[in-house]
């Protein structure tokens, strides 16, 4: 049977996300929880199905188990199709030249046969680690109207921040006349979002022609190759909410923005739903002495204490007398009675013993990774156990099953890193 798809999507989801620290020690960045019950990859996948793109290849590599299990056969996103649907594409052994994905474009090149099987007119290249809502169909219409070979989604950024991005310089028709990677003196404020639409023949030719390039990359190799070979390149301007949650600080901020009185990014719009795999079918429960303000709470969570300005995942328990403020608690976390938590990011299945106080003390830089564990946030890795009655300062990272002996005088000072043997920083 000959299959024909107008546009397919290739979703790059193999990144480690090392700037998220301990949160990505056991999973790829796109699999990290976000907004309570969601994972980061839910957003581009939901964008695809809301935009009418029903064929998506998800390219995984780093710690793929959690991501693969979450995506499955694509049922939550209505991507369980007989023809097309979602396919998880990991590196695989070949007769010769077997290698890991070594760059964004190399990952796409290694899956040429997958794309060829759908005989597409267009290929949409996406990143799996941004939070946004975008109609890819509108971007395709722009691509067609301009007879483009390549269309790059761009977003206006403040000119003083433009040097942090790949910048597109365009004419009055949005045709790209030049581009600069992180320029010291930017000539434009149109930043590339890492979202591309290629004519299939152009993409295939550029990948094959550049296949020997080490760490084959779209920004460094494929886009310049297309320009130098006379392909018309256009910039599609996007003015909605778009957030790179690549650092712990930006991840915390993006979650906190969800609970603003009028959130800039609305999870609950009827016409553009965000879909996810449900992990719990049990309703939330609020005890008689509980208090909750400006908080997102996932299914199956039981709250007996007080929660303010926080994002709480599914199947979380917050015991009586506990107080949680400005925190992100992921699925399965248990907060003991009488605890005090301020600016805590707890990964999945964390246990915090009764009476523990987290996020108290002076704002001292972290002793191992001050670039990651900062802004006063306490970060707890997946499955971490914090014993009862201990006090923990700011900018602290803890991973593993800790015991009272790990806390001299029942205290872990600000800026400290505590990793039990066998755990990864």
Secondary structure, DSSP 8 states (H G I E B T S, - for coil): -----SEEEEEE-----GGGGGGGSSS-GGGSEETTTEETHHHHHHHHHHTT--EEEEEE-TT-HHHHHHHTT-GGGT---SSSEEEEEE----SS------SHHHHHHTTHHHHHTTT-SEEEEEESSEEE---HHHHHHHHHHTT-SEEEEEEE--GGGGGGSEEEEE-TT-BEEEEEES-TT-S--EEEEEEEEEEHHHHHHHHHHTTTSTT--IIIIIHHHHHHTT--EEEEE--S-EEE--SHHHHHHHHHHTTSTT-SS-TT-TTS---------S--EE-TT-EEES-EE-TT-EE-SEEES-EE-TT-EE-TT-EEES-EE-TT-EE-TT-EEESEEE-TT-EE-TT-EES-S-----SS-TTTS-TT-EEE-TT-EE-TT-EE-SS-EEESB--GGGSGGGEE-TT-EEE-TT---
